[in-house]
Amino acid sequence: MANIKSQKKRNRQNETQRQRNKSIKSDLKTSIRRVERAAEAGEPTDELFQMAQKKIDAAAAKGVLHRNAAARQKSRLASSLRSQ
């Protein structure tokens, strides 16, 4: 346990950020999963794919994902949809 006031505050901030990042990542994974399931079922994926792209971009903008990792995820998702 920290004794220094600034470190106690930093610990509180880290926990808040961790929970926020966890929520964003979970939502992101869910939207990607929805696109993949819709593609497997043969359903239209245009709207779902756009929503997933927006969430990936938002995660990158907030610093949850690195911008190159976000670009890679979008590219892989798009190529998997093209191949199906």
C-alpha positions in Angstrom: 0.0 0.0 0.0 1.3 3.4 -0.9 2.1 6.0 1.7 2.7 9.0 -0.5 -0.3 11.1 -1.3 0.5 11.5 -5.0 0.9 7.7 -5.4 -2.5 7.1 -3.7 -4.1 9.4 -6.2 -2.2 7.8 -9.1 -3.5 4.4 -8.0 -7.0 5.7 -8.0 -6.6 7.1 -11.4 -5.0 3.9 -12.7 -8.0 1.8 -11.5 -10.5 4.2 -13.1 -8.6 4.1 -16.4 -8.3 0.3 -16.2 -12.0 -0.1 -15.8 -12.7 2.3 -18.6 -10.3 0.6 -20.9 -11.7 -2.8 -20.0 -15.2 -1.7 -20.9 -14.1 -0.2 -24.2 -12.2 -3.4 -25.1 -15.1 -5.6 -24.2 -17.5 -3.5 -26.3 -15.0 -3.7 -29.2 -14.7 -7.4 -29.0 -18.5 -7.8 -28.9 -19.0 -5.7 -32.0 -16.3 -7.6 -34.0 -17.9 -10.9 -32.9 -21.3 -9.7 -34.1 -19.8 -8.9 -37.6 -18.1 -12.3 -37.8 -21.3 -14.2 -36.7 -23.4 -12.3 -39.2 -21.0 -13.1 -42.0 -21.0 -16.8 -41.1 -24.8 -16.8 -41.1 -24.9 -15.1 -44.5 -26.6 -12.0 -43.2 -25.8 -8.5 -44.4 -22.8 -7.1 -42.5 -22.5 -3.6 -43.9 -24.0 -1.7 -40.9 -22.4 -4.0 -38.3 -19.0 -3.6 -40.1 -19.3 0.2 -40.0 -20.2 0.1 -36.3 -17.2 -2.1 -35.6 -14.9 0.2 -37.5 -16.2 3.2 -35.6 -15.5 1.4 -32.3 -12.1 0.4 -33.4 -11.3 4.0 -34.3 -12.7 5.3 -31.1 -10.6 2.9 -29.1 -7.5 4.0 -31.0 -8.4 7.7 -30.4 -8.7 7.1 -26.7 -5.4 5.3 -26.5 -6.9 1.9 -25.7 -5.4 0.5 -28.9 -2.3 1.6 -30.8 -3.3 3.2 -34.1 -1.4 0.5 -36.1 -3.1 -2.2 -34.1 -6.5 -0.6 -34.9 -5.6 -0.4 -38.6 -4.6 -4.1 -38.6 -7.9 -5.1 -36.9 -9.9 -3.2 -39.4 -7.9 -4.6 -42.3 -8.2 -8.2 -41.1 -11.9 -7.9 -40.5 -12.5 -6.4 -43.9 -10.5 -9.1 -45.6 -12.3 -11.9 -43.7 -15.6 -10.4 -44.9 -14.3 -10.3 -48.5 -13.2 -13.9 -48.4 -16.6 -15.2 -47.2 
